Each structure stands twice: as C-alpha cells, then as structure tokens.
Amino acid sequence: MEIKNRKAYYDYEIEETYEAGIVLTGTEIKSLREGKANLKDSYAIIKNGEAFLLNMHISQYDNGNIFNHNETRTRKLLLNKKEIYKIRDSIERDGYTLVPIRVYFKKNRAKIEVGIARGKKSYDKREAIKKKDMERETQKQLKFY
C-alpha cells in the first residue's frame, strides 16, 4: 500500500528527497495498511535537532475502540543526525520547505519520503499543465498510428 501526496509535485519543485522512518502507534499502522491516510495538507519541521511531521491525517482504526489515536497528531520522523542537519541548513534558505511526498512499506516498516521543496509560482503551474497536455496529445497521436 502506498499513499501519495499528489499536490506536492504540482505545488512545489522538489530538489532533494530523503527516506525516513515514522513513529506510529498500533492503531495508526493498522489504518495505514488499509490505506486510510492523507498527506494533502501535511508538512515537516525540524525542531531541537529532531524532525516532526505535522497535519498528516490517518483515519481512526475501526476496531480500535478506546485505544484509537488522534487523527492529525504530530509524528516524529526517524532520520540520521547528519541528514537532519543537512535538511535544516537547506530549509533555512528563503522559500524552501520540507514536504512529505509518499508513505509506503519497506520490509513491513512504514517509511515516508520527504523532499526539500520550493514553492512554484502560478505561471509555473500553468506551464506544467500545458506541458502535460501536450505530452498526452502526442501519446494519443502515437497510439493512433
């Protein structure tokens, strides 16, 4: 199961990506395996030498009863200290942020891919849409012949 942040590549120019572990509770991991998560409005920060993920929505587990979790709680990301310092130095530059791109499982462990990103301007977004439409048209033409 893989959960993607589709708006990430539309709203941002991703310059560098990192793979991080994520600290989850039991009911969160069960909901994540069912694919009940959303990365749409989430972002990551570096605070006191640690990385945290904010606003990631993981729905409550149906059979979790009193052990269920808060859906949008702050979750800790597991990164090497060198990576954290490198990311911190990168996002201190003007206009850069740390954006989650996708959540996936690797050897039964939940991993999250985060990227150092710079926000796109509206004319860049229009240009990307135009380019995508042109590629779609050329694929249609090639398929036709």
C-alpha positions in Angstrom: 0.0 0.0 0.0 1.3 3.4 -0.9 -0.1 6.8 -0.1 1.0 9.7 -2.3 0.8 13.4 -2.0 -0.4 14.3 -5.5 -0.3 18.1 -4.8 3.4 18.0 -3.9 4.7 17.9 -7.4 2.1 20.4 -8.6 2.7 23.0 -5.9 6.4 22.6 -5.4 9.7 22.0 -7.2 11.2 19.0 -5.3 15.0 19.4 -5.3 16.1 16.6 -3.0 14.4 13.6 -1.3 15.1 11.6 1.8 13.6 8.4 3.2 12.7 8.5 6.8 11.1 6.1 9.3 8.0 7.3 11.1 7.0 6.7 14.7 3.4 5.3 14.8 1.1 3.7 17.3 -0.6 0.3 16.8 -3.9 1.6 15.5 -2.2 4.1 13.2 -0.2 1.4 11.5 -3.3 -0.7 11.0 -5.2 2.2 9.4 -2.1 2.9 7.2 -2.1 -0.7 6.0 -5.7 -0.2 4.9 -4.7 2.9 3.0 -6.7 5.3 5.2 -4.3 8.2 5.3 -4.0 11.6 3.6 -0.8 13.7 3.1 -2.6 16.7 1.4 -2.0 19.5 3.9 0.9 18.0 5.8 4.4 19.3 6.2 7.5 18.6 8.2 9.6 20.7 10.5 13.0 20.5 12.3 12.8 21.4 16.0 15.5 20.9 18.6 17.6 18.6 16.3 14.6 16.3 15.6 12.3 16.1 12.6 8.5 16.1 13.0 5.6 15.6 10.6 2.5 17.8 11.2 -1.1 17.6 9.9 -0.8 14.1 8.4 -4.3 12.6 8.6 -4.5 8.9 9.5 -8.2 7.8 10.0 -9.1 6.0 13.2 -9.0 2.2 13.1 -12.5 0.7 13.0 -11.8 -1.9 15.7 -9.6 0.3 17.8 -12.2 1.3 20.5 -10.6 3.2 23.4 -7.0 2.7 22.1 -7.6 4.8 19.0 -5.3 7.7 18.2 -5.7 11.4 17.4 -6.1 11.6 13.7 -3.8 14.6 13.0 -1.2 14.3 15.8 2.4 15.3 15.4 4.5 12.3 14.5 8.3 12.0 14.8 10.4 11.2 11.8 13.5 9.0 12.1 16.5 10.4 10.3 20.3 10.4 10.8 21.7 13.4 12.6 23.8 14.3 9.5 20.6 14.2 7.4 18.7 16.4 9.9 21.5 19.0 9.9 21.7 18.9 6.1 17.9 19.3 5.8 17.8 22.1 8.4 20.5 24.1 6.5 18.6 23.6 3.3 15.2 24.8 4.5 16.7 27.8 6.3 17.2 29.2 2.8 14.5 31.6 1.6 11.4 29.9 0.3 12.3 26.3 1.0 10.2 23.8 3.0 10.1 20.1 3.9 7.2 18.4 2.1 6.1 14.7 2.5 5.8 13.0 -0.9 4.7 9.5 -0.2 4.2 6.9 2.6 5.0 3.2 1.8 6.0 0.0 3.5 9.5 -1.4 3.2 10.2 -4.8 4.9 7.0 -4.3 7.0 8.1 -0.9 8.3 6.3 2.3 7.4 8.6 4.7 5.6 7.9 8.3 4.4 9.7 10.1 1.6 10.2 13.8 2.3 11.5 16.3 -0.1 13.2 19.7 0.2 10.9 21.8 -2.0 10.5 25.4 -3.2 7.0 26.7 -4.0 6.0 27.2 -7.6 4.5 30.4 -8.9 1.2 30.3 -10.6 2.7 30.8 -14.1 5.0 27.8 -13.4 1.9 25.7 -12.6 0.1 26.8 -15.8 3.2 25.9 -17.8 3.3 22.4 -16.2 -0.3 21.8 -17.1 0.3 22.9 -20.7 3.3 20.6 -21.0 1.4 17.7 -19.6 -1.5 18.3 -22.1 1.0 18.4 -25.0 2.5 15.1 -23.9 -0.9 13.5 -23.6 -1.8 14.6 -27.1 1.5 13.2 -28.6 0.8 9.9 -26.9 -2.7 9.8 -28.4 -1.2 10.5 -31.8 1.4 7.8 -31.5 -1.2 5.3 -30.3 -3.4 6.2 -33.3 -0.7 5.2 -35.8 
